[in-house]
């Protein structure tokens, strides 16, 4: 079976390279340079460029900066690419720039964030997950596990997608939930989580919104206080160390939105659209997938390789 799969992959890659698509595509995301989540998206973008032969340029601001991101989109529009991929964490801030791209006749696909506003801004489709619904499912699962009082650790307050995750979690959890605002500095997150647990011993559930940035330091804080097994920790997204924490029983589950697909599919779709006019008829849900202890071990290696 493995030989068959390898053969199919080789054939697929050979077909893509023989097609040699000539599109120029620019990807602009809000991903911060030190966030491993976005390196996985970029890996997907780069593999799609390799498979299609398209000329692809990936760009992102150094910090979560909507002014800088809108400027990157404007600069991309001025280059008149054959396609533009954007994430939309703040439609009010980025909407004018995205509409400018559409008005210029540039096909746009949104990824990761902005599924609720993608169509009205003129994007052809969205590749990602519904963040509120994913949070809702996670909240319900944690409530079923006995949770009564929770914390939602938000490392990018103002990022609409992350805010929706917290809102969905709070509704699904049905208990008392407080948002803990932080930066994406792991040491700060660990310190703030420890302080929150020290000041409120009734907290029995913590939802982190990014595995490497917030999930791992949250697990470290809970372990340092000797509360493993008493405080359930879950997180959006994956990292090798957070998956190991799930396997070891220090965390409950992770929500995988398969961000590799967001980078890979969006570039493929735009390359095929530029050369052949092909495009899926609607949004493509890349997640959510709930990764519990029985599944975590299977994806640790792929997470370490920057694929999951």
C-alpha positions in Angstrom: 0.0 0.0 0.0 2.8 2.4 0.9 4.4 1.8 -2.5 1.0 2.6 -4.2 0.6 5.8 -2.3 4.2 6.9 -3.1 3.5 6.1 -6.7 0.4 8.2 -6.8 2.1 11.1 -5.1 5.0 10.9 -7.6 2.5 10.8 -10.5 0.6 13.8 -9.1 3.8 15.8 -8.6 5.0 14.9 -12.1 1.7 15.9 -13.6 1.8 19.3 -11.9 5.4 19.9 -13.0 4.6 18.9 -16.5 1.7 21.4 -16.6 4.2 24.1 -15.5 1.6 26.7 -14.5 2.9 30.3 -15.1 0.8 32.2 -12.6 2.3 34.9 -10.3 0.7 34.7 -6.8 1.2 36.8 -3.7 0.2 35.5 -0.2 -0.3 38.1 2.5 -1.0 36.7 6.0 -1.2 38.3 9.5 1.1 35.6 10.9 3.7 37.0 13.2 7.3 36.0 12.4 7.8 34.1 15.6 4.6 32.1 15.4 5.3 28.4 14.4 1.6 28.1 13.3 2.3 30.3 10.3 5.5 28.5 9.3 3.3 25.5 8.6 1.0 27.7 6.3 4.2 28.9 4.6 5.4 25.3 4.1 2.1 24.6 2.3 2.5 27.7 0.1 6.0 26.7 -0.8 5.1 23.1 -1.7 2.2 24.4 -3.9 4.6 26.6 -5.7 6.9 23.7 -6.2 4.1 21.4 -7.5 2.5 24.0 -9.8 5.6 25.9 -11.0 3.8 29.2 -10.1 5.8 32.2 -9.0 4.7 32.6 -5.4 5.7 35.3 -2.9 4.8 35.0 0.8 4.6 38.2 2.9 3.6 39.0 6.5 4.1 41.9 9.0 6.6 41.3 11.8 3.9 41.8 14.5 0.1 41.7 14.6 -0.2 45.0 12.8 -3.3 45.7 10.6 -1.9 48.9 9.2 1.3 47.2 8.1 -0.7 44.3 6.6 -3.0 46.6 4.6 0.1 48.2 3.2 1.4 44.8 2.2 -1.9 44.1 0.4 -1.8 47.5 -1.3 1.8 46.8 -2.5 0.7 43.4 -3.8 -2.2 45.0 -5.8 0.3 47.4 -7.4 2.3 44.5 -8.7 -0.8 43.1 -10.5 -0.3 39.4 -9.7 -2.5 36.7 -11.2 -3.9 35.9 -7.8 -3.8 37.1 -4.2 -4.2 35.0 -1.0 -5.1 36.9 2.2 -6.1 36.2 5.8 -8.7 38.5 7.2 -8.4 38.9 11.0 -9.9 42.4 10.9 -12.3 43.1 8.0 -12.7 46.8 8.9 -9.0 47.4 8.7 -8.2 45.2 5.7 -11.5 45.4 3.7 -10.6 48.5 1.6 -7.3 47.0 0.5 -9.0 43.7 -0.4 -11.8 45.4 -2.3 -9.1 47.4 -4.2 -7.6 44.1 -5.3 -10.9 42.8 -6.5 -11.7 46.0 -8.3 -8.4 45.7 -10.1 -9.5 42.3 -11.4 -7.2 40.3 -9.2 -8.7 37.0 -8.1 -8.6 36.8 -4.3 -8.9 33.7 -2.0 -9.1 34.2 1.8 -7.5 31.7 4.3 -7.6 31.0 8.0 -9.6 34.0 9.2 -12.5 35.9 7.7 -14.9 33.2 6.6 -17.8 35.3 7.7 -16.7 38.4 5.5 -14.8 36.7 2.7 -17.7 36.8 0.1 -18.9 40.3 0.9 -15.3 41.6 0.3 -15.3 39.9 -3.1 -13.1 36.9 -2.4 -13.8 33.8 -4.6 -13.8 31.5 -1.6 -12.4 30.8 1.8 -10.1 27.9 2.9 -10.3 27.5 6.7 -12.6 26.6 9.6 -15.5 28.4 11.2 -13.8 29.6 14.4 -17.0 30.2 16.5 -18.3 26.7 15.7 -14.9 25.1 16.5 -14.8 27.0 19.8 -18.4 25.9 20.5 -17.5 22.2 20.0 -14.5 22.5 22.2 -16.5 24.2 24.9 -19.1 21.5 24.9 -16.5 18.7 25.0 -14.8 20.4 28.0 -18.1 20.9 29.8 -18.8 17.1 29.3 -15.5 16.5 31.1 -16.9 18.3 34.1 -15.6 21.8 33.6 -17.4 24.6 35.5 -15.0 27.6 35.5 -12.7 28.3 32.6 -10.1 30.7 31.2 -9.6 31.5 27.5 -6.0 32.5 26.9 -6.0 35.0 24.0 -2.6 36.1 22.6 -4.1 38.4 20.0 -7.1 40.2 21.4 -8.6 42.1 18.5 -8.0 39.3 16.0 -11.6 38.6 15.1 -10.9 34.9 14.6 -9.3 34.4 18.0 -12.1 36.4 19.6 -14.7 34.2 18.0 -12.8 31.1 19.3 -13.2 32.5 22.9 -16.9 33.4 22.3 -17.7 29.9 20.9 -15.8 28.3 23.8 -17.7 30.3 26.4 -21.1 29.5 24.8 -20.3 25.8 24.5 -18.8 25.5 27.9 -21.9 27.1 29.5 -20.0 27.9 32.6 -18.1 30.9 33.9 -15.4 31.9 31.4 -12.9 34.8 31.6 -10.7 35.9 28.8 -7.0 36.2 29.8 -5.3 38.7 27.4 -1.6 38.2 26.7 1.0 38.8 24.0 2.3 35.7 22.1 5.4 35.6 24.4 5.4 32.1 25.9 7.1 33.3 29.1 4.5 36.0 29.7 1.7 33.5 29.0 3.1 31.0 31.5 3.4 33.7 34.2 -0.1 35.1 33.6 -1.7 31.6 33.6 0.1 30.8 36.9 -1.1 34.1 38.4 -4.7 33.4 37.2 -4.7 30.0 38.8 -3.1 31.3 42.0 -5.8 34.0 42.3 -8.7 31.8 41.5 -8.4 28.1 42.6 -11.9 27.4 41.2 -10.6 27.4 37.6 -10.7 23.8 36.3 -10.5 24.4 32.5 -8.2 26.4 30.3 -8.6 26.9 26.6 -5.5 28.1 24.7 -5.9 29.6 21.2 -2.5 28.4 19.8 -0.7 25.3 20.7 2.9 26.5 20.6 2.4 30.1 21.6 -0.2 29.5 24.4 -0.9 25.8 24.8 2.6 24.7 25.7 3.2 27.5 28.3 -0.2 26.8 29.8 0.6 23.2 30.3 3.9 24.3 31.9 2.1 26.6 34.3 -0.4 23.9 35.3 2.4 21.4 35.9 4.4 23.9 37.9 1.5 24.4 40.3 1.0 20.6 40.6 -2.5 20.8 39.1 -2.1 18.3 36.2 -5.2 16.1 36.2 -7.1 18.7 38.1 -7.2 21.5 35.5 -8.1 20.4 31.9 -6.0 22.1 29.2 -7.0 22.2 25.6 -5.8 24.2 22.7 -6.5 25.2 19.1 -3.9 24.1 16.5 -1.0 21.7 16.9 2.6 21.5 17.9 4.8 18.5 18.5 5.2 19.3 22.2 1.5 20.0 22.9 0.7 16.7 21.1 3.1 14.9 23.4 1.4 16.6 26.4 -1.9 15.1 25.2 -0.3 11.6 24.9 1.2 12.0 28.4 -2.1 13.1 29.9 -1.0 16.7 30.7 -3.5 18.1 28.1 -6.9 16.9 26.9 -7.1 17.6 23.2 -6.1 20.0 20.4 -8.3 21.4 17.5 -6.6 20.9 14.2 -7.6 23.2 11.4 -4.9 21.8 9.0 -3.3 25.1 8.2 -0.9 23.4 5.8 -3.9 22.9 3.5 -4.8 26.5 3.8 -1.5 27.6 2.2 -1.3 24.7 -0.2 -4.8 24.6 -1.6 -5.2 28.4 -2.0 -2.1 28.7 -4.1 -3.1 25.6 -6.2 -6.6 27.0 -6.8 -5.3 30.4 -8.0 -2.6 28.8 -10.2 -5.2 26.6 -11.9 -7.6 29.5 -12.2 -5.0 31.7 -13.8 -4.2 29.1 -16.5 -7.4 27.2 -16.9 -10.2 29.2 -15.3 -10.8 26.4 -12.7 -12.2 27.2 -9.2 -14.1 25.2 -6.6 -17.8 26.2 -6.3 -17.6 27.2 -2.6 -15.6 27.5 0.6 -13.3 24.6 1.6 -13.4 23.6 5.3 -9.9 22.6 6.4 -11.1 21.9 9.9 -11.9 21.4 12.7 -10.6 18.0 13.7 -10.4 17.1 17.4 -7.1 15.5 18.2 -7.3 13.4 21.4 -4.8 11.0 23.0 -5.7 8.2 20.7 -4.8 10.3 17.6 -2.1 12.6 19.0 0.8 10.1 18.6 0.0 9.7 14.9 0.6 13.3 14.1 3.6 14.2 16.4 6.2 13.5 13.7 4.3 15.4 11.0 3.9 18.4 13.4 7.6 18.4 14.1 8.2 18.4 10.3 6.0 21.5 9.9 3.1 19.7 8.1 0.5 19.3 10.9 
